[in-house]
């Protein structure tokens, strides 16, 4: 691990990634919107200079910019629908690493955190988080915090309760299905993994599935009895299905987790959902086999 970080290219990659993390942290402060754009611009320029991006990566920025313009309230309904369709296509392509021009650095390759674990790798992804940035900057319906007189307190409470609940349910099921075992640990790269998972992975996934999909369905079904519950179930099922690569066990556990994240979003906004999501991931990473038993 130390040899990896001693390499100059790795140090540059982590430095540029740290700027992206700072931009993600500032997304929660509406007055810092201009700073977020400046930091994203700095990441794009530095990434091009250091080879993290090739020129074709600018296509993703351009398409997201076009989608943002198309979904403006002043645009005709047809243009707004096209904008959302374009965003969804680009977002999923970014999430599957199909958009050209991104050379996401791999800091860890085929490492077994415990002798019985499947090998894991750690990439610093610069493509997938762009969808999360788009949503927090361009999707006005997304609720960042909980409702009430103390919205941040409501978000923190929803996130903590959600994290405990989802950890008990999903990790108990994972133990019963022999997907993981008890394996407490804290590897040397734990802090980097945690920052990446909180600010880029959990944020992007919750912005997409809860802040975008679930919120849109809740609005559409606002007059339907139990509409918010249906919206939560649909978003959770979609979240489970994108984990199909891990097999039926991970689809089941991700769907159950999505139900809890959906509850946390309804009670505590995006912050509540992100904290619940990160809480499960952190407990899984530190206390159980990660990513799964071999």
C-alpha positions in Angstrom: 0.0 0.0 0.0 2.8 2.4 0.9 4.5 1.7 -2.4 1.3 2.6 -4.3 1.1 6.0 -2.6 4.8 6.6 -3.1 4.2 6.7 -6.9 4.0 10.3 -8.1 1.0 9.5 -10.4 -0.9 8.0 -7.4 -0.2 11.1 -5.3 -1.5 13.4 -8.1 -4.6 11.2 -8.5 -5.4 11.3 -4.8 -4.8 15.1 -4.8 -7.3 15.7 -7.6 -9.7 13.2 -6.0 -9.5 15.2 -2.8 -10.6 18.3 -4.7 -13.6 16.4 -6.0 -14.4 15.3 -2.5 -14.2 19.0 -1.3 -16.6 19.9 -4.0 -19.0 17.2 -2.9 -18.8 18.4 0.7 -19.7 21.9 -0.4 -22.8 20.7 -2.3 -24.6 20.8 1.1 -24.1 24.6 1.4 -26.2 26.4 -1.2 -24.1 29.6 -1.0 -21.1 27.6 -2.1 -22.6 26.8 -5.5 -20.1 29.0 -7.4 -17.2 27.4 -5.5 -18.5 23.9 -6.5 -18.4 24.9 -10.2 -14.9 26.3 -9.8 -13.7 23.1 -8.1 -15.2 20.9 -10.8 -13.5 23.0 -13.4 -10.2 22.6 -11.6 -10.7 18.8 -11.4 -11.4 18.7 -15.2 -8.4 20.8 -16.1 -6.0 19.0 -13.7 -7.4 15.6 -14.8 -6.7 16.4 -18.5 -3.2 17.6 -17.7 -2.4 14.5 -15.5 -4.1 12.0 -17.9 -7.0 11.0 -15.6 -9.3 12.3 -18.4 -8.8 12.1 -22.2 -10.5 14.8 -24.3 -13.5 12.5 -25.0 -14.5 12.8 -21.3 -15.6 16.4 -22.1 -18.5 14.8 -23.9 -20.0 13.8 -20.6 -19.7 17.3 -19.2 -21.3 18.7 -22.3 -24.2 16.2 -22.3 -24.9 16.9 -18.6 -24.8 20.6 -19.3 -27.3 20.2 -22.2 -29.5 18.1 -19.9 -29.4 20.8 -17.3 -30.4 23.4 -19.8 -33.3 21.3 -21.2 -34.9 20.6 -17.8 -35.1 24.3 -16.8 -38.8 25.1 -15.9 -39.0 27.7 -18.7 -38.4 25.0 -21.4 -41.4 23.3 -23.1 -42.6 20.1 -21.7 -41.1 18.0 -24.5 -37.7 19.6 -24.0 -37.9 18.8 -20.2 -38.8 15.2 -20.9 -35.9 14.9 -23.4 -33.5 16.5 -20.8 -34.5 14.0 -18.1 -34.1 11.1 -20.6 -30.7 12.4 -21.6 -29.6 12.7 -18.0 -30.8 9.2 -17.1 -28.9 7.6 -20.1 -25.7 9.6 -19.3 -26.0 8.9 -15.6 -26.3 5.1 -16.1 -23.5 5.1 -18.6 -21.3 7.0 -16.2 -22.2 4.6 -13.4 -21.3 1.6 -15.6 -18.1 3.3 -16.7 -19.2 3.3 -20.4 -18.7 6.9 -21.2 -15.4 7.5 -23.0 -12.3 9.4 -21.8 -12.1 8.5 -18.1 -9.0 6.8 -16.8 -10.1 6.1 -13.2 -6.9 5.3 -11.2 -6.8 1.9 -9.4 -5.1 2.3 -6.0 -5.6 -1.3 -4.8 -5.9 -4.4 -6.9 -7.0 -7.9 -5.8 -6.4 -7.4 -2.1 -7.8 -9.8 0.4 -8.6 -7.9 3.6 -9.0 -11.2 5.5 -7.9 -14.7 4.5 -11.5 -15.9 3.8 -12.5 -12.8 1.8 -13.0 -12.4 -1.9 -10.3 -10.0 -3.3 -11.2 -6.3 -3.5 -10.0 -3.4 -5.6 -10.2 0.3 -4.9 -10.7 2.8 -7.8 -11.0 6.5 -7.5 -13.9 7.0 -9.9 -14.3 10.4 -11.5 -17.1 9.5 -13.8 -19.9 8.0 -11.6 -20.0 11.0 -9.1 -20.8 13.4 -11.9 -24.4 12.2 -11.8 -24.6 13.1 -8.1 -23.3 16.5 -8.8 -25.8 17.1 -11.5 -28.7 16.1 -9.3 -27.6 18.3 -6.3 -27.0 21.3 -8.6 -29.8 20.9 -11.1 -32.7 19.0 -9.6 -34.8 21.4 -7.4 -37.2 18.7 -6.1 -34.4 16.9 -4.3 -34.7 17.4 -0.5 -31.3 17.8 1.1 -32.4 17.8 4.7 -35.3 16.7 6.9 -38.4 18.7 7.6 -39.2 20.5 10.8 -37.8 23.3 12.9 -34.4 21.5 13.1 -33.9 19.9 9.7 -30.2 18.9 10.2 -31.1 17.3 13.5 -34.0 15.4 11.8 -31.5 14.3 9.1 -29.0 13.1 11.6 -31.6 11.2 13.6 -33.0 9.5 10.5 -29.5 8.6 9.3 -28.5 7.1 12.7 -31.7 5.1 13.1 -31.6 4.0 9.5 -28.0 2.9 9.8 -28.7 0.8 12.9 -31.8 -0.7 11.4 -30.3 -1.6 8.0 -27.2 -3.0 9.6 -29.2 -5.3 11.9 -31.5 -6.5 9.1 -29.0 -6.8 6.2 -25.9 -8.0 8.0 -28.0 -10.6 10.0 -29.3 -11.8 6.6 -25.9 -11.8 5.1 -24.6 -13.9 8.0 -27.5 -16.3 7.6 -26.9 -16.6 3.9 -23.2 -17.2 4.5 -22.3 -14.2 2.5 -20.1 -12.6 5.2 -18.6 -13.6 8.5 -17.5 -11.6 11.6 -14.1 -10.1 10.7 -13.2 -6.8 12.6 -10.4 -4.8 11.0 -9.2 -1.3 10.0 -6.9 -1.4 7.1 -4.3 1.3 6.4 -6.4 2.8 3.6 -9.5 2.8 5.7 -9.8 6.6 5.9 -9.5 7.0 2.2 -12.1 4.3 1.6 -14.5 6.0 4.1 -14.2 9.4 2.5 -14.7 8.0 -1.0 -17.7 6.0 0.1 -19.4 8.8 2.0 -18.8 11.8 -0.3 -18.9 10.1 -3.7 -20.4 6.6 -3.7 -23.2 6.8 -1.1 -24.0 10.4 -2.1 -24.3 9.6 -5.8 -26.4 6.5 -5.3 -28.8 8.1 -2.9 -29.1 11.2 -5.0 -30.1 9.0 -7.9 -32.4 6.4 -6.3 -33.9 8.4 -3.5 -33.5 12.1 -4.4 -34.4 11.6 -8.1 -36.4 8.4 -8.7 -38.2 8.1 -5.4 -38.9 11.8 -5.1 -40.2 12.0 -8.7 -42.5 9.0 -8.0 -43.7 10.5 -4.7 -44.6 13.7 -6.5 -46.4 11.9 -9.4 -48.3 9.6 -6.9 -49.0 12.4 -4.4 -52.8 11.9 -4.8 -52.6 8.1 -4.7 -53.3 6.4 -1.4 -50.0 5.2 0.0 -48.2 6.8 -2.9 -45.0 7.6 -0.9 -44.9 3.9 0.2 -45.2 2.7 -3.4 -42.5 5.1 -4.5 -40.2 3.8 -1.8 -40.7 0.2 -2.9 -40.1 0.9 -6.6 -36.9 2.9 -5.9 -35.7 0.1 -3.5 -36.4 -2.6 -6.1 -34.5 -0.6 -8.7 -31.6 -0.2 -6.3 -31.6 -3.9 -5.7 -31.6 -4.8 -9.4 -28.5 -2.8 -10.1 -26.7 -5.1 -7.7 -27.6 -8.1 -9.8 -24.0 -8.7 -10.7 -23.4 -10.0 -7.2 -26.2 -12.6 -7.5 -29.7 -13.0 -6.0 -28.4 -12.6 -2.4 -27.1 -9.1 -3.1 -30.3 -8.2 -5.0 -32.3 -9.2 -2.0 -30.1 -7.4 0.6 -29.8 -4.3 -1.5 -33.6 -4.1 -2.0 -34.1 -4.4 1.8 -31.4 -1.8 2.3 -33.1 0.4 -0.2 -36.4 0.3 1.8 -34.6 1.6 4.8 -32.8 4.3 2.8 -36.1 5.3 1.4 -37.6 5.7 4.9 -34.5 7.7 5.9 -35.0 9.9 2.9 -38.7 10.5 3.7 -37.8 11.4 7.3 -34.4 13.1 6.9 -34.0 14.1 3.2 -30.9 13.2 1.2 -28.6 13.6 4.2 -30.5 11.1 6.2 -30.4 8.5 3.3 -26.7 9.1 2.7 -25.8 8.6 6.4 -27.9 5.4 6.6 -26.2 4.1 3.5 -22.8 5.0 4.6 -23.4 3.6 8.1 -24.2 0.2 6.7 -21.2 0.3 4.4 -18.9 1.3 7.2 -20.1 -1.4 9.6 -19.8 -4.0 6.8 -16.3 -2.8 5.9 -14.9 -2.7 9.5 -16.7 -5.5 11.3 -17.5 -8.2 8.7 -16.0 -9.9 5.7 -15.5 -7.4 2.9 -16.7 -7.4 0.2 -17.9 -11.0 0.8 -16.7 -14.5 1.6 -14.7 -16.1 -1.2 
